[in-house]
Amino acid sequence: MAKRRVMFTFPPELVTEPVIYNLGQKFKVITNIRRADITEDRGWVVLELEGREEDIEQGIAWVTAKGVRVDPVGGDIVTG
């Protein structure tokens, strides 16, 4: 199983949609929220994604197509 850390930055119109839940359901990717900041009109989430590499790639492509910005993250966000 592959593991990847990414940061999702949500546009205002997607803040209330269950994008992370749907990512896990549609692509069989395990999502682990490491850090987040969400308000009514903006949001970002740092996630650990775990699954088959092709599922992670397809999931990231789907999230990007929805309008979420996806950036790679290095290191452990919680411990520093």
mmCIF file of the N, C-alpha and C atoms, coordinates in Angstrom:
data_MODEL
# 
_entry.id   MODEL 
# 
loop_
_atom_site.group_PDB 
_atom_site.id 
_atom_site.type_symbol 
_atom_site.label_atom_id 
_atom_site.label_alt_id 
_atom_site.label_comp_id 
_atom_site.label_asym_id 
_atom_site.label_entity_id 
_atom_site.label_seq_id 
_atom_site.pdbx_PDB_ins_code 
_atom_site.Cartn_x 
_atom_site.Cartn_y 
_atom_site.Cartn_z 
_atom_site.occupancy 
_atom_site.B_iso_or_equiv 
_atom_site.pdbx_formal_charge 
_atom_site.auth_seq_id 
_atom_site.auth_comp_id 
_atom_site.auth_asym_id 
_atom_site.auth_atom_id 
_atom_site.pdbx_PDB_model_num 
ATOM 1   N N  . MET A 1 1  ? 0.838   -1.181 0.000   1.00 0.00 ? 1  MET A N  1 
ATOM 2   C CA . MET A 1 1  ? 0.000   0.000  0.000   1.00 0.00 ? 1  MET A CA 1 
ATOM 3   C C  . MET A 1 1  ? 0.884   1.246  0.000   1.00 0.00 ? 1  MET A C  1 
ATOM 4   N N  . ALA A 1 2  ? 0.493   2.198  -0.819  1.00 0.00 ? 2  ALA A N  1 
ATOM 5   C CA . ALA A 1 2  ? 1.212   3.473  -0.891  1.00 0.00 ? 2  ALA A CA 1 
ATOM 6   C C  . ALA A 1 2  ? 0.620   4.439  0.130   1.00 0.00 ? 2  ALA A C  1 
ATOM 7   N N  . LYS A 1 3  ? 1.440   5.413  0.524   1.00 0.00 ? 3  LYS A N  1 
ATOM 8   C CA . LYS A 1 3  ? 0.984   6.425  1.468   1.00 0.00 ? 3  LYS A CA 1 
ATOM 9   C C  . LYS A 1 3  ? 1.482   7.771  0.962   1.00 0.00 ? 3  LYS A C  1 
ATOM 10  N N  . ARG A 1 4  ? 0.617   8.777  1.010   1.00 0.00 ? 4  ARG A N  1 
ATOM 11  C CA . ARG A 1 4  ? 1.000   10.101 0.548   1.00 0.00 ? 4  ARG A CA 1 
ATOM 12  C C  . ARG A 1 4  ? 0.365   11.172 1.425   1.00 0.00 ? 4  ARG A C  1 
ATOM 13  N N  . ARG A 1 5  ? 1.126   12.238 1.712   1.00 0.00 ? 5  ARG A N  1 
ATOM 14  C CA . ARG A 1 5  ? 0.598   13.381 2.467   1.00 0.00 ? 5  ARG A CA 1 
ATOM 15  C C  . ARG A 1 5  ? 0.352   14.522 1.506   1.00 0.00 ? 5  ARG A C  1 
ATOM 16  N N  . VAL A 1 6  ? -0.842  15.085 1.578   1.00 0.00 ? 6  VAL A N  1 
ATOM 17  C CA . VAL A 1 6  ? -1.222  16.173 0.684   1.00 0.00 ? 6  VAL A CA 1 
ATOM 18  C C  . VAL A 1 6  ? -2.003  17.233 1.454   1.00 0.00 ? 6  VAL A C  1 
ATOM 19  N N  . MET A 1 7  ? -2.062  18.421 0.869   1.00 0.00 ? 7  MET A N  1 
ATOM 20  C CA . MET A 1 7  ? -2.876  19.494 1.417   1.00 0.00 ? 7  MET A CA 1 
ATOM 21  C C  . MET A 1 7  ? -3.949  19.834 0.394   1.00 0.00 ? 7  MET A C  1 
ATOM 22  N N  . PHE A 1 8  ? -5.207  19.804 0.834   1.00 0.00 ? 8  PHE A N  1 
ATOM 23  C CA . PHE A 1 8  ? -6.333  20.219 0.001   1.00 0.00 ? 8  PHE A CA 1 
ATOM 24  C C  . PHE A 1 8  ? -6.705  21.643 0.406   1.00 0.00 ? 8  PHE A C  1 
ATOM 25  N N  . THR A 1 9  ? -6.833  22.522 -0.565  1.00 0.00 ? 9  THR A N  1 
ATOM 26  C CA . THR A 1 9  ? -7.332  23.870 -0.316  1.00 0.00 ? 9  THR A CA 1 
ATOM 27  C C  . THR A 1 9  ? -8.652  23.997 -1.066  1.00 0.00 ? 9  THR A C  1 
ATOM 28  N N  . PHE A 1 10 ? -9.713  24.254 -0.309  1.00 0.00 ? 10 PHE A N  1 
ATOM 29  C CA . PHE A 1 10 ? -11.065 24.254 -0.863  1.00 0.00 ? 10 PHE A CA 1 
ATOM 30  C C  . PHE A 1 10 ? -11.528 25.650 -1.250  1.00 0.00 ? 10 PHE A C  1 
ATOM 31  N N  . PRO A 1 11 ? -12.142 25.795 -2.439  1.00 0.00 ? 11 PRO A N  1 
ATOM 32  C CA . PRO A 1 11 ? -12.782 27.059 -2.786  1.00 0.00 ? 11 PRO A CA 1 
ATOM 33  C C  . PRO A 1 11 ? -14.084 27.190 -1.991  1.00 0.00 ? 11 PRO A C  1 
ATOM 34  N N  . PRO A 1 12 ? -14.599 28.404 -1.847  1.00 0.00 ? 12 PRO A N  1 
ATOM 35  C CA . PRO A 1 12 ? -15.807 28.623 -1.023  1.00 0.00 ? 12 PRO A CA 1 
ATOM 36  C C  . PRO A 1 12 ? -16.981 27.703 -1.370  1.00 0.00 ? 12 PRO A C  1 
ATOM 37  N N  . GLU A 1 13 ? -17.191 27.425 -2.642  1.00 0.00 ? 13 GLU A N  1 
ATOM 38  C CA . GLU A 1 13 ? -18.357 26.618 -3.034  1.00 0.00 ? 13 GLU A CA 1 
ATOM 39  C C  . GLU A 1 13 ? -18.233 25.143 -2.671  1.00 0.00 ? 13 GLU A C  1 
ATOM 40  N N  . LEU A 1 14 ? -17.048 24.684 -2.286  1.00 0.00 ? 14 LEU A N  1 
ATOM 41  C CA . LEU A 1 14 ? -16.868 23.273 -1.930  1.00 0.00 ? 14 LEU A CA 1 
ATOM 42  C C  . LEU A 1 14 ? -16.663 23.038 -0.437  1.00 0.00 ? 14 LEU A C  1 
ATOM 43  N N  . VAL A 1 15 ? -16.642 24.094 0.360   1.00 0.00 ? 15 VAL A N  1 
ATOM 44  C CA . VAL A 1 15 ? -16.351 23.953 1.792   1.00 0.00 ? 15 VAL A CA 1 
ATOM 45  C C  . VAL A 1 15 ? -17.363 23.043 2.491   1.00 0.00 ? 15 VAL A C  1 
ATOM 46  N N  . THR A 1 16 ? -18.612 23.083 2.082   1.00 0.00 ? 16 THR A N  1 
ATOM 47  C CA . THR A 1 16 ? -19.642 22.285 2.767   1.00 0.00 ? 16 THR A CA 1 
ATOM 48  C C  . THR A 1 16 ? -19.895 20.922 2.118   1.00 0.00 ? 16 THR A C  1 
ATOM 49  N N  . GLU A 1 17 ? -19.209 20.614 1.017   1.00 0.00 ? 17 GLU A N  1 
ATOM 50  C CA . GLU A 1 17 ? -19.408 19.319 0.357   1.00 0.00 ? 17 GLU A CA 1 
ATOM 51  C C  . GLU A 1 17 ? -18.521 18.238 0.989   1.00 0.00 ? 17 GLU A C  1 
ATOM 52  N N  . PRO A 1 18 ? -18.988 16.992 1.036   1.00 0.00 ? 18 PRO A N  1 
ATOM 53  C CA . PRO A 1 18 ? -18.203 15.903 1.650   1.00 0.00 ? 18 PRO A CA 1 
ATOM 54  C C  . PRO A 1 18 ? -17.141 15.326 0.698   1.00 0.00 ? 18 PRO A C  1 
ATOM 55  N N  . VAL A 1 19 ? -16.237 16.165 0.249   1.00 0.00 ? 19 VAL A N  1 
ATOM 56  C CA . VAL A 1 19 ? -15.235 15.765 -0.740  1.00 0.00 ? 19 VAL A CA 1 
ATOM 57  C C  . VAL A 1 19 ? -14.336 14.649 -0.203  1.00 0.00 ? 19 VAL A C  1 
ATOM 58  N N  . ILE A 1 20 ? -13.860 14.777 1.018   1.00 0.00 ? 20 ILE A N  1 
ATOM 59  C CA . ILE A 1 20 ? -12.947 13.779 1.586   1.00 0.00 ? 20 ILE A CA 1 
ATOM 60  C C  . ILE A 1 20 ? -13.654 12.435 1.775   1.00 0.00 ? 20 ILE A C  1 
ATOM 61  N N  . TYR A 1 21 ? -14.875 12.469 2.267   1.00 0.00 ? 21 TYR A N  1 
ATOM 62  C CA . TYR A 1 21 ? -15.653 11.235 2.419   1.00 0.00 ? 21 TYR A CA 1 
ATOM 63  C C  . TYR A 1 21 ? -15.835 10.562 1.057   1.00 0.00 ? 21 TYR A C  1 
ATOM 64  N N  . ASN A 1 22 ? -16.256 11.348 0.059   1.00 0.00 ? 22 ASN A N  1 
ATOM 65  C CA . ASN A 1 22 ? -16.481 10.787 -1.274  1.00 0.00 ? 22 ASN A CA 1 
ATOM 66  C C  . ASN A 1 22 ? -15.199 10.239 -1.885  1.00 0.00 ? 22 ASN A C  1 
ATOM 67  N N  . LEU A 1 23 ? -14.074 10.885 -1.638  1.00 0.00 ? 23 LEU A N  1 
ATOM 68  C CA . LEU A 1 23 ? -12.780 10.392 -2.116  1.00 0.00 ? 23 LEU A CA 1 
ATOM 69  C C  . LEU A 1 23 ? -12.529 8.979  -1.577  1.00 0.00 ? 23 LEU A C  1 
ATOM 70  N N  . GLY A 1 24 ? -12.739 8.789  -0.293  1.00 0.00 ? 24 GLY A N  1 
ATOM 71  C CA . GLY A 1 24 ? -12.543 7.478  0.317   1.00 0.00 ? 24 GLY A CA 1 
ATOM 72  C C  . GLY A 1 24 ? -13.489 6.425  -0.225  1.00 0.00 ? 24 GLY A C  1 
ATOM 73  N N  . GLN A 1 25 ? -14.744 6.805  -0.454  1.00 0.00 ? 25 GLN A N  1 
ATOM 74  C CA . GLN A 1 25 ? -15.749 5.856  -0.944  1.00 0.00 ? 25 GLN A CA 1 
ATOM 75  C C  . GLN A 1 25 ? -15.535 5.487  -2.408  1.00 0.00 ? 25 GLN A C  1 
ATOM 76  N N  . LYS A 1 26 ? -15.276 6.476  -3.254  1.00 0.00 ? 26 LYS A N  1 
ATOM 77  C CA . LYS A 1 26 ? -15.163 6.246  -4.696  1.00 0.00 ? 26 LYS A CA 1 
ATOM 78  C C  . LYS A 1 26 ? -13.875 5.538  -5.094  1.00 0.00 ? 26 LYS A C  1 
ATOM 79  N N  . PHE A 1 27 ? -12.792 5.806  -4.372  1.00 0.00 ? 27 PHE A N  1 
ATOM 80  C CA . PHE A 1 27 ? -11.486 5.325  -4.807  1.00 0.00 ? 27 PHE A CA 1 
ATOM 81  C C  . PHE A 1 27 ? -10.814 4.364  -3.830  1.00 0.00 ? 27 PHE A C  1 
ATOM 82  N N  . LYS A 1 28 ? -11.522 3.943  -2.792  1.00 0.00 ? 28 LYS A N  1 
ATOM 83  C CA . LYS A 1 28 ? -10.983 2.995  -1.807  1.00 0.00 ? 28 LYS A CA 1 
ATOM 84  C C  . LYS A 1 28 ? -9.650  3.480  -1.245  1.00 0.00 ? 28 LYS A C  1 
ATOM 85  N N  . VAL A 1 29 ? -9.618  4.766  -0.921  1.00 0.00 ? 29 VAL A N  1 
ATOM 86  C CA . VAL A 1 29 ? -8.441  5.386  -0.334  1.00 0.00 ? 29 VAL A CA 1 
ATOM 87  C C  . VAL A 1 29 ? -8.759  5.672  1.131   1.00 0.00 ? 29 VAL A C  1 
ATOM 88  N N  . ILE A 1 30 ? -7.857  5.292  2.022   1.00 0.00 ? 30 ILE A N  1 
ATOM 89  C CA . ILE A 1 30 ? -8.023  5.591  3.444   1.00 0.00 ? 30 ILE A CA 1 
ATOM 90  C C  . ILE A 1 30 ? -7.537  7.016  3.669   1.00 0.00 ? 30 ILE A C  1 
ATOM 91  N N  . THR A 1 31 ? -8.377  7.839  4.271   1.00 0.00 ? 31 THR A N  1 
ATOM 92  C CA . THR A 1 31 ? -8.024  9.237  4.523   1.00 0.00 ? 31 THR A CA 1 
ATOM 93  C C  . THR A 1 31 ? -7.837  9.446  6.023   1.00 0.00 ? 31 THR A C  1 
ATOM 94  N N  . ASN A 1 32 ? -6.753  10.117 6.376   1.00 0.00 ? 32 ASN A N  1 
ATOM 95  C CA . ASN A 1 32 ? -6.453  10.424 7.766   1.00 0.00 ? 32 ASN A CA 1 
ATOM 96  C C  . ASN A 1 32 ? -6.176  11.921 7.855   1.00 0.00 ? 32 ASN A C  1 
ATOM 97  N N  . ILE A 1 33 ? -7.086  12.668 8.461   1.00 0.00 ? 33 ILE A N  1 
ATOM 98  C CA . ILE A 1 33 ? -6.921  14.112 8.588   1.00 0.00 ? 33 ILE A CA 1 
ATOM 99  C C  . ILE A 1 33 ? -5.870  14.392 9.654   1.00 0.00 ? 33 ILE A C  1 
ATOM 100 N N  . ARG A 1 34 ? -4.813  15.100 9.268   1.00 0.00 ? 34 ARG A N  1 
ATOM 101 C CA . ARG A 1 34 ? -3.713  15.411 10.182  1.00 0.00 ? 34 ARG A CA 1 
ATOM 102 C C  . ARG A 1 34 ? -3.829  16.815 10.754  1.00 0.00 ? 34 ARG A C  1 
ATOM 103 N N  . ARG A 1 35 ? -4.406  17.725 9.992   1.00 0.00 ? 35 ARG A N  1 
ATOM 104 C CA . ARG A 1 35 ? -4.586  19.100 10.437  1.00 0.00 ? 35 ARG A CA 1 
ATOM 105 C C  . ARG A 1 35 ? -5.593  19.751 9.496   1.00 0.00 ? 35 ARG A C  1 
ATOM 106 N N  . ALA A 1 36 ? -6.379  20.704 10.015  1.00 0.00 ? 36 ALA A N  1 
ATOM 107 C CA . ALA A 1 36 ? -7.377  21.369 9.167   1.00 0.00 ? 36 ALA A CA 1 
ATOM 108 C C  . ALA A 1 36 ? -7.749  22.727 9.735   1.00 0.00 ? 36 ALA A C  1 
ATOM 109 N N  . ASP A 1 37 ? -8.227  23.581 8.851   1.00 0.00 ? 37 ASP A N  1 
ATOM 110 C CA . ASP A 1 37 ? -8.776  24.874 9.230   1.00 0.00 ? 37 ASP A CA 1 
ATOM 111 C C  . ASP A 1 37 ? -9.902  25.170 8.251   1.00 0.00 ? 37 ASP A C  1 
ATOM 112 N N  . ILE A 1 38 ? -11.124 25.147 8.740   1.00 0.00 ? 38 ILE A N  1 
ATOM 113 C CA . ILE A 1 38 ? -12.299 25.336 7.900   1.00 0.00 ? 38 ILE A CA 1 
ATOM 114 C C  . ILE A 1 38 ? -13.141 26.464 8.469   1.00 0.00 ? 38 ILE A C  1 
ATOM 115 N N  . THR A 1 39 ? -13.566 27.390 7.605   1.00 0.00 ? 39 THR A N  1 
ATOM 116 C CA . THR A 1 39 ? -14.510 28.435 7.986   1.00 0.00 ? 39 THR A CA 1 
ATOM 117 C C  . THR A 1 39 ? -15.678 28.378 7.002   1.00 0.00 ? 39 THR A C  1 
ATOM 118 N N  . GLU A 1 40 ? -16.586 29.322 7.109   1.00 0.00 ? 40 GLU A N  1 
ATOM 119 C CA . GLU A 1 40 ? -17.748 29.317 6.210   1.00 0.00 ? 40 GLU A CA 1 
ATOM 120 C C  . GLU A 1 40 ? -17.377 29.511 4.747   1.00 0.00 ? 40 GLU A C  1 
ATOM 121 N N  . ASP A 1 41 ? -16.288 30.232 4.474   1.00 0.00 ? 41 ASP A N  1 
ATOM 122 C CA . ASP A 1 41 ? -15.981 30.576 3.080   1.00 0.00 ? 41 ASP A CA 1 
ATOM 123 C C  . ASP A 1 41 ? -14.615 30.100 2.584   1.00 0.00 ? 41 ASP A C  1 
ATOM 124 N N  . ARG A 1 42 ? -13.900 29.344 3.376   1.00 0.00 ? 42 ARG A N  1 
ATOM 125 C CA . ARG A 1 42 ? -12.613 28.813 2.927   1.00 0.00 ? 42 ARG A CA 1 
ATOM 126 C C  . ARG A 1 42 ? -12.232 27.617 3.782   1.00 0.00 ? 42 ARG A C  1 
ATOM 127 N N  . GLY A 1 43 ? -11.247 26.866 3.299   1.00 0.00 ? 43 GLY A N  1 
ATOM 128 C CA . GLY A 1 43 ? -10.786 25.744 4.107   1.00 0.00 ? 43 GLY A CA 1 
ATOM 129 C C  . GLY A 1 43 ? -9.581  25.067 3.516   1.00 0.00 ? 43 GLY A C  1 
ATOM 130 N N  . TRP A 1 44 ? -8.776  24.491 4.396   1.00 0.00 ? 44 TRP A N  1 
ATOM 131 C CA . TRP A 1 44 ? -7.671  23.637 3.966   1.00 0.00 ? 44 TRP A CA 1 
ATOM 132 C C  . TRP A 1 44 ? -7.584  22.464 4.924   1.00 0.00 ? 44 TRP A C  1 
ATOM 133 N N  . VAL A 1 45 ? -7.100  21.356 4.391   1.00 0.00 ? 45 VAL A N  1 
ATOM 134 C CA . VAL A 1 45 ? -6.963  20.123 5.161   1.00 0.00 ? 45 VAL A CA 1 
ATOM 135 C C  . VAL A 1 45 ? -5.668  19.444 4.744   1.00 0.00 ? 45 VAL A C  1 
ATOM 136 N N  . VAL A 1 46 ? -4.885  19.014 5.721   1.00 0.00 ? 46 VAL A N  1 
ATOM 137 C CA . VAL A 1 46 ? -3.716  18.190 5.442   1.00 0.00 ? 46 VAL A CA 1 
ATOM 138 C C  . VAL A 1 46 ? -4.125  16.745 5.721   1.00 0.00 ? 46 VAL A C  1 
ATOM 139 N N  . LEU A 1 47 ? -3.949  15.906 4.712   1.00 0.00 ? 47 LEU A N  1 
ATOM 140 C CA . LEU A 1 47 ? -4.396  14.515 4.773   1.00 0.00 ? 47 LEU A CA 1 
ATOM 141 C C  . LEU A 1 47 ? -3.251  13.554 4.521   1.00 0.00 ? 47 LEU A C  1 
ATOM 142 N N  . GLU A 1 48 ? -3.365  12.390 5.118   1.00 0.00 ? 48 GLU A N  1 
ATOM 143 C CA . GLU A 1 48 ? -2.570  11.241 4.729   1.00 0.00 ? 48 GLU A CA 1 
ATOM 144 C C  . GLU A 1 48 ? -3.502  10.362 3.916   1.00 0.00 ? 48 GLU A C  1 
ATOM 145 N N  . LEU A 1 49 ? -3.087  10.012 2.729   1.00 0.00 ? 49 LEU A N  1 
ATOM 146 C CA . LEU A 1 49 ? -3.864  9.124  1.873   1.00 0.00 ? 49 LEU A CA 1 
ATOM 147 C C  . LEU A 1 49 ? -3.140  7.796  1.788   1.00 0.00 ? 49 LEU A C  1 
ATOM 148 N N  . GLU A 1 50 ? -3.868  6.704  1.982   1.00 0.00 ? 50 GLU A N  1 
ATOM 149 C CA . GLU A 1 50 ? -3.264  5.381  1.931   1.00 0.00 ? 50 GLU A CA 1 
ATOM 150 C C  . GLU A 1 50 ? -4.108  4.481  1.053   1.00 0.00 ? 50 GLU A C  1 
ATOM 151 N N  . GLY A 1 51 ? -3.445  3.734  0.179   1.00 0.00 ? 51 GLY A N  1 
ATOM 152 C CA . GLY A 1 51 ? -4.140  2.824  -0.718  1.00 0.00 ? 51 GLY A CA 1 
ATOM 153 C C  . GLY A 1 51 ? -3.226  2.426  -1.852  1.00 0.00 ? 51 GLY A C  1 
ATOM 154 N N  . ARG A 1 52 ? -3.804  1.838  -2.871  1.00 0.00 ? 52 ARG A N  1 
ATOM 155 C CA . ARG A 1 52 ? -3.011  1.502  -4.053  1.00 0.00 ? 52 ARG A CA 1 
ATOM 156 C C  . ARG A 1 52 ? -2.617  2.804  -4.748  1.00 0.00 ? 52 ARG A C  1 
ATOM 157 N N  . GLU A 1 53 ? -1.412  2.865  -5.270  1.00 0.00 ? 53 GLU A N  1 
ATOM 158 C CA . GLU A 1 53 ? -0.905  4.082  -5.919  1.00 0.00 ? 53 GLU A CA 1 
ATOM 159 C C  . GLU A 1 53 ? -1.849  4.580  -7.002  1.00 0.00 ? 53 GLU A C  1 
ATOM 160 N N  . GLU A 1 54 ? -2.379  3.674  -7.817  1.00 0.00 ? 54 GLU A N  1 
ATOM 161 C CA . GLU A 1 54 ? -3.286  4.089  -8.896  1.00 0.00 ? 54 GLU A CA 1 
ATOM 162 C C  . GLU A 1 54 ? -4.598  4.652  -8.349  1.00 0.00 ? 54 GLU A C  1 
ATOM 163 N N  . ASP A 1 55 ? -5.083  4.114  -7.231  1.00 0.00 ? 55 ASP A N  1 
ATOM 164 C CA . ASP A 1 55 ? -6.299  4.647  -6.614  1.00 0.00 ? 55 ASP A CA 1 
ATOM 165 C C  . ASP A 1 55 ? -6.052  6.050  -6.062  1.00 0.00 ? 55 ASP A C  1 
ATOM 166 N N  . ILE A 1 56 ? -4.893  6.255  -5.439  1.00 0.00 ? 56 ILE A N  1 
ATOM 167 C CA . ILE A 1 56 ? -4.551  7.576  -4.914  1.00 0.00 ? 56 ILE A CA 1 
ATOM 168 C C  . ILE A 1 56 ? -4.456  8.577  -6.064  1.00 0.00 ? 56 ILE A C  1 
ATOM 169 N N  . GLU A 1 57 ? -3.784  8.190  -7.147  1.00 0.00 ? 57 GLU A N  1 
ATOM 170 C CA . GLU A 1 57 ? -3.636  9.080  -8.310  1.00 0.00 ? 57 GLU A CA 1 
ATOM 171 C C  . GLU A 1 57 ? -4.993  9.442  -8.904  1.00 0.00 ? 57 GLU A C  1 
ATOM 172 N N  . GLN A 1 58 ? -5.856  8.448  -9.085  1.00 0.00 ? 58 GLN A N  1 
ATOM 173 C CA . GLN A 1 58 ? -7.185  8.703  -9.642  1.00 0.00 ? 58 GLN A CA 1 
ATOM 174 C C  . GLN A 1 58 ? -8.002  9.581  -8.706  1.00 0.00 ? 58 GLN A C  1 
ATOM 175 N N  . GLY A 1 59 ? -7.887  9.343  -7.407  1.00 0.00 ? 59 GLY A N  1 
ATOM 176 C CA . GLY A 1 59 ? -8.603  10.154 -6.426  1.00 0.00 ? 59 GLY A CA 1 
ATOM 177 C C  . GLY A 1 59 ? -8.151  11.598 -6.438  1.00 0.00 ? 59 GLY A C  1 
ATOM 178 N N  . ILE A 1 60 ? -6.844  11.814 -6.504  1.00 0.00 ? 60 ILE A N  1 
ATOM 179 C CA . ILE A 1 60 ? -6.322  13.181 -6.556  1.00 0.00 ? 60 ILE A CA 1 
ATOM 180 C C  . ILE A 1 60 ? -6.768  13.878 -7.838  1.00 0.00 ? 60 ILE A C  1 
ATOM 181 N N  . ALA A 1 61 ? -6.771  13.168 -8.953  1.00 0.00 ? 61 ALA A N  1 
ATOM 182 C CA . ALA A 1 61 ? -7.248  13.744 -10.213 1.00 0.00 ? 61 ALA A CA 1 
ATOM 183 C C  . ALA A 1 61 ? -8.721  14.144 -10.098 1.00 0.00 ? 61 ALA A C  1 
ATOM 184 N N  . TRP A 1 62 ? -9.527  13.305 -9.460  1.00 0.00 ? 62 TRP A N  1 
ATOM 185 C CA . TRP A 1 62 ? -10.952 13.600 -9.277  1.00 0.00 ? 62 TRP A CA 1 
ATOM 186 C C  . TRP A 1 62 ? -11.144 14.832 -8.401  1.00 0.00 ? 62 TRP A C  1 
ATOM 187 N N  . VAL A 1 63 ? -10.415 14.911 -7.287  1.00 0.00 ? 63 VAL A N  1 
ATOM 188 C CA . VAL A 1 63 ? -10.510 16.055 -6.379  1.00 0.00 ? 63 VAL A CA 1 
ATOM 189 C C  . VAL A 1 63 ? -10.093 17.337 -7.099  1.00 0.00 ? 63 VAL A C  1 
ATOM 190 N N  . THR A 1 64 ? -9.011  17.270 -7.854  1.00 0.00 ? 64 THR A N  1 
ATOM 191 C CA . THR A 1 64 ? -8.535  18.430 -8.611  1.00 0.00 ? 64 THR A CA 1 
ATOM 192 C C  . THR A 1 64 ? -9.578  18.873 -9.639  1.00 0.00 ? 64 THR A C  1 
ATOM 193 N N  . ALA A 1 65 ? -10.192 17.913 -10.321 1.00 0.00 ? 65 ALA A N  1 
ATOM 194 C CA . ALA A 1 65 ? -11.225 18.231 -11.318 1.00 0.00 ? 65 ALA A CA 1 
ATOM 195 C C  . ALA A 1 65 ? -12.438 18.909 -10.678 1.00 0.00 ? 65 ALA A C  1 
ATOM 196 N N  . LYS A 1 66 ? -12.704 18.621 -9.419  1.00 0.00 ? 66 LYS A N  1 
ATOM 197 C CA . LYS A 1 66 ? -13.816 19.265 -8.708  1.00 0.00 ? 66 LYS A CA 1 
ATOM 198 C C  . LYS A 1 66 ? -13.494 20.716 -8.358  1.00 0.00 ? 66 LYS A C  1 
ATOM 199 N N  . GLY A 1 67 ? -12.203 21.092 -8.403  1.00 0.00 ? 67 GLY A N  1 
ATOM 200 C CA . GLY A 1 67 ? -11.822 22.466 -8.100  1.00 0.00 ? 67 GLY A CA 1 
ATOM 201 C C  . GLY A 1 67 ? -11.021 22.644 -6.826  1.00 0.00 ? 67 GLY A C  1 
ATOM 202 N N  . VAL A 1 68 ? -10.615 21.531 -6.209  1.00 0.00 ? 68 VAL A N  1 
ATOM 203 C CA . VAL A 1 68 ? -9.800  21.590 -4.995  1.00 0.00 ? 68 VAL A CA 1 
ATOM 204 C C  . VAL A 1 68 ? -8.329  21.655 -5.403  1.00 0.00 ? 68 VAL A C  1 
ATOM 205 N N  . ARG A 1 69 ? -7.581  22.562 -4.795  1.00 0.00 ? 69 ARG A N  1 
ATOM 206 C CA . ARG A 1 69 ? -6.141  22.623 -5.047  1.00 0.00 ? 69 ARG A CA 1 
ATOM 207 C C  . ARG A 1 69 ? -5.465  21.547 -4.199  1.00 0.00 ? 69 ARG A C  1 
ATOM 208 N N  . VAL A 1 70 ? -4.559  20.784 -4.802  1.00 0.00 ? 70 VAL A N  1 
ATOM 209 C CA . VAL A 1 70 ? -3.861  19.702 -4.104  1.00 0.00 ? 70 VAL A CA 1 
ATOM 210 C C  . VAL A 1 70 ? -2.355  19.958 -4.182  1.00 0.00 ? 70 VAL A C  1 
ATOM 211 N N  . ASP A 1 71 ? -1.721  20.033 -3.009  1.00 0.00 ? 71 ASP A N  1 
ATOM 212 C CA . ASP A 1 71 ? -0.275  20.239 -2.924  1.00 0.00 ? 71 ASP A CA 1 
ATOM 213 C C  . ASP A 1 71 ? 0.349   19.129 -2.087  1.00 0.00 ? 71 ASP A C  1 
ATOM 214 N N  . PRO A 1 72 ? 1.545   18.666 -2.468  1.00 0.00 ? 72 PRO A N  1 
ATOM 215 C CA . PRO A 1 72 ? 2.234   17.653 -1.648  1.00 0.00 ? 72 PRO A CA 1 
ATOM 216 C C  . PRO A 1 72 ? 2.725   18.267 -0.337  1.00 0.00 ? 72 PRO A C  1 
ATOM 217 N N  . VAL A 1 73 ? 2.809   17.442 0.711   1.00 0.00 ? 73 VAL A N  1 
ATOM 218 C CA . VAL A 1 73 ? 3.277   17.868 2.023   1.00 0.00 ? 73 VAL A CA 1 
ATOM 219 C C  . VAL A 1 73 ? 4.319   16.868 2.482   1.00 0.00 ? 73 VAL A C  1 
ATOM 220 N N  . GLY A 1 74 ? 5.423   17.357 3.026   1.00 0.00 ? 74 GLY A N  1 
ATOM 221 C CA . GLY A 1 74 ? 6.469   16.460 3.541   1.00 0.00 ? 74 GLY A CA 1 
ATOM 222 C C  . GLY A 1 74 ? 6.465   16.443 5.054   1.00 0.00 ? 74 GLY A C  1 
ATOM 223 N N  . GLY A 1 75 ? 6.990   15.386 5.641   1.00 0.00 ? 75 GLY A N  1 
ATOM 224 C CA . GLY A 1 75 ? 7.108   15.293 7.092   1.00 0.00 ? 75 GLY A CA 1 
ATOM 225 C C  . GLY A 1 75 ? 5.803   14.957 7.777   1.00 0.00 ? 75 GLY A C  1 
ATOM 226 N N  . ASP A 1 76 ? 5.867   14.867 9.110   1.00 0.00 ? 76 ASP A N  1 
ATOM 227 C CA . ASP A 1 76 ? 4.690   14.582 9.912   1.00 0.00 ? 76 ASP A CA 1 
ATOM 228 C C  . ASP A 1 76 ? 4.124   15.902 10.425  1.00 0.00 ? 76 ASP A C  1 
ATOM 229 N N  . ILE A 1 77 ? 2.948   16.225 9.984   1.00 0.00 ? 77 ILE A N  1 
ATOM 230 C CA . ILE A 1 77 ? 2.335   17.511 10.290  1.00 0.00 ? 77 ILE A CA 1 
ATOM 231 C C  . ILE A 1 77 ? 2.001   17.653 11.775  1.00 0.00 ? 77 ILE A C  1 
ATOM 232 N N  . VAL A 1 78 ? 1.648   16.575 12.430  1.00 0.00 ? 78 VAL A N  1 
ATOM 233 C CA . VAL A 1 78 ? 1.248   16.661 13.823  1.00 0.00 ? 78 VAL A CA 1 
ATOM 234 C C  . VAL A 1 78 ? 2.456   16.798 14.757  1.00 0.00 ? 78 VAL A C  1 
ATOM 235 N N  . THR A 1 79 ? 3.489   16.011 14.496  1.00 0.00 ? 79 THR A N  1 
ATOM 236 C CA . THR A 1 79 ? 4.631   16.033 15.400  1.00 0.00 ? 79 THR A CA 1 
ATOM 237 C C  . THR A 1 79 ? 5.710   17.029 15.001  1.00 0.00 ? 79 THR A C  1 
ATOM 238 N N  . GLY A 1 80 ? 5.590   17.630 13.837  1.00 0.00 ? 80 GLY A N  1 
ATOM 239 C CA . GLY A 1 80 ? 6.548   18.673 13.463  1.00 0.00 ? 80 GLY A CA 1 
ATOM 240 C C  . GLY A 1 80 ? 7.366   18.375 12.325  1.00 0.00 ? 80 GLY A C  1 
# 
